[in-house]
Amino acid sequence: MESKYVEIYLGDESTDLYDAVSNHYLKRKVSGLLSIELPADSARVLVQVPSGGNEAINERGQKNVYGVIIDYR
């Protein structure tokens, strides 16, 4: 199998794109149309996060930005 690319529209405001499967940010401070690679035999769960927010871990161990959960660890 080979990698595939998908295009997603993120809107006009700056945003960060977090992958909840790999637990890291794929892109930061991006907007508009973005092409993302999907490696063969893999999955991504993309979470669009407003840029500039501070990450925090709540009492349940959930990662959040601006109080919105982005990863359940």
Phi, psi and omega per residue, in radians:
M1 nan 2.828 -3.133
E2 -2.244 2.824 3.092
S3 -1.118 2.662 3.063
K4 -2.192 2.767 3.080
Y5 -2.088 2.448 3.038
V6 -2.169 2.617 3.075
E7 -1.900 2.349 3.081
I8 -2.250 2.522 3.101
Y9 -1.705 2.139 -3.049
L10 -1.714 -0.061 -3.098
G11 1.633 -3.070 -3.046
D12 -1.596 -0.324 -3.115
E13 -1.588 2.598 -3.132
S14 -1.060 2.358 -3.092
T15 -2.511 2.793 3.015
D16 -1.900 2.571 -3.135
L17 -2.025 1.981 -3.064
Y18 -1.832 2.412 3.067
D19 -1.830 1.923 -3.090
A20 -1.254 -0.289 3.099
V21 -1.336 -0.823 -3.112
S22 -1.585 -0.124 3.125
N23 1.062 0.684 3.051
H24 -2.624 2.883 3.132
Y25 -1.439 2.305 3.073
L26 -1.454 -0.704 -3.127
K27 -2.545 2.611 3.076
R28 -2.217 2.578 3.094
K29 0.909 0.969 3.110
V30 -2.084 2.785 3.070
S31 -2.685 3.014 3.116
G32 1.313 -2.631 -3.106
L33 -1.495 2.256 -3.085
L34 -2.270 2.378 3.073
S35 -1.713 2.224 -3.106
I36 -2.098 2.335 3.100
E37 -1.438 2.361 3.001
L38 -1.978 1.808 -3.127
P39 -1.074 2.666 3.127
A40 -1.005 2.523 3.099
D41 0.933 0.758 3.136
S42 -2.500 3.052 3.108
A43 -2.441 2.722 3.037
R44 -2.350 2.497 2.971
V45 -2.080 1.810 -3.037
L46 -1.565 2.348 3.105
V47 -2.171 2.134 3.121
Q48 -1.542 2.130 -3.036
V49 -2.135 2.311 3.081
P50 -1.002 2.355 -3.133
S51 -1.126 2.603 3.024
G52 1.580 -0.035 -3.133
G53 -1.411 2.675 3.075
N54 -1.629 2.347 3.070
E55 -1.341 2.540 3.056
A56 -2.479 2.720 3.056
I57 -1.970 2.166 -3.133
N58 -1.453 -3.106 -3.071
E59 -1.132 -0.302 3.104
R60 -1.659 0.059 3.140
G61 1.419 0.305 -3.127
Q62 -1.601 2.283 3.110
K63 -1.389 2.316 3.133
N64 -2.451 2.750 3.061
V65 -2.304 2.245 -3.071
Y66 0.968 0.517 3.129
G67 1.406 -0.012 3.134
V68 -1.728 2.171 -3.105
I69 -1.189 2.257 3.106
I70 -2.008 -0.232 -3.121
D71 -2.751 2.335 -3.098
Y72 -1.681 0.011 3.123
R73 0.806 nan nan
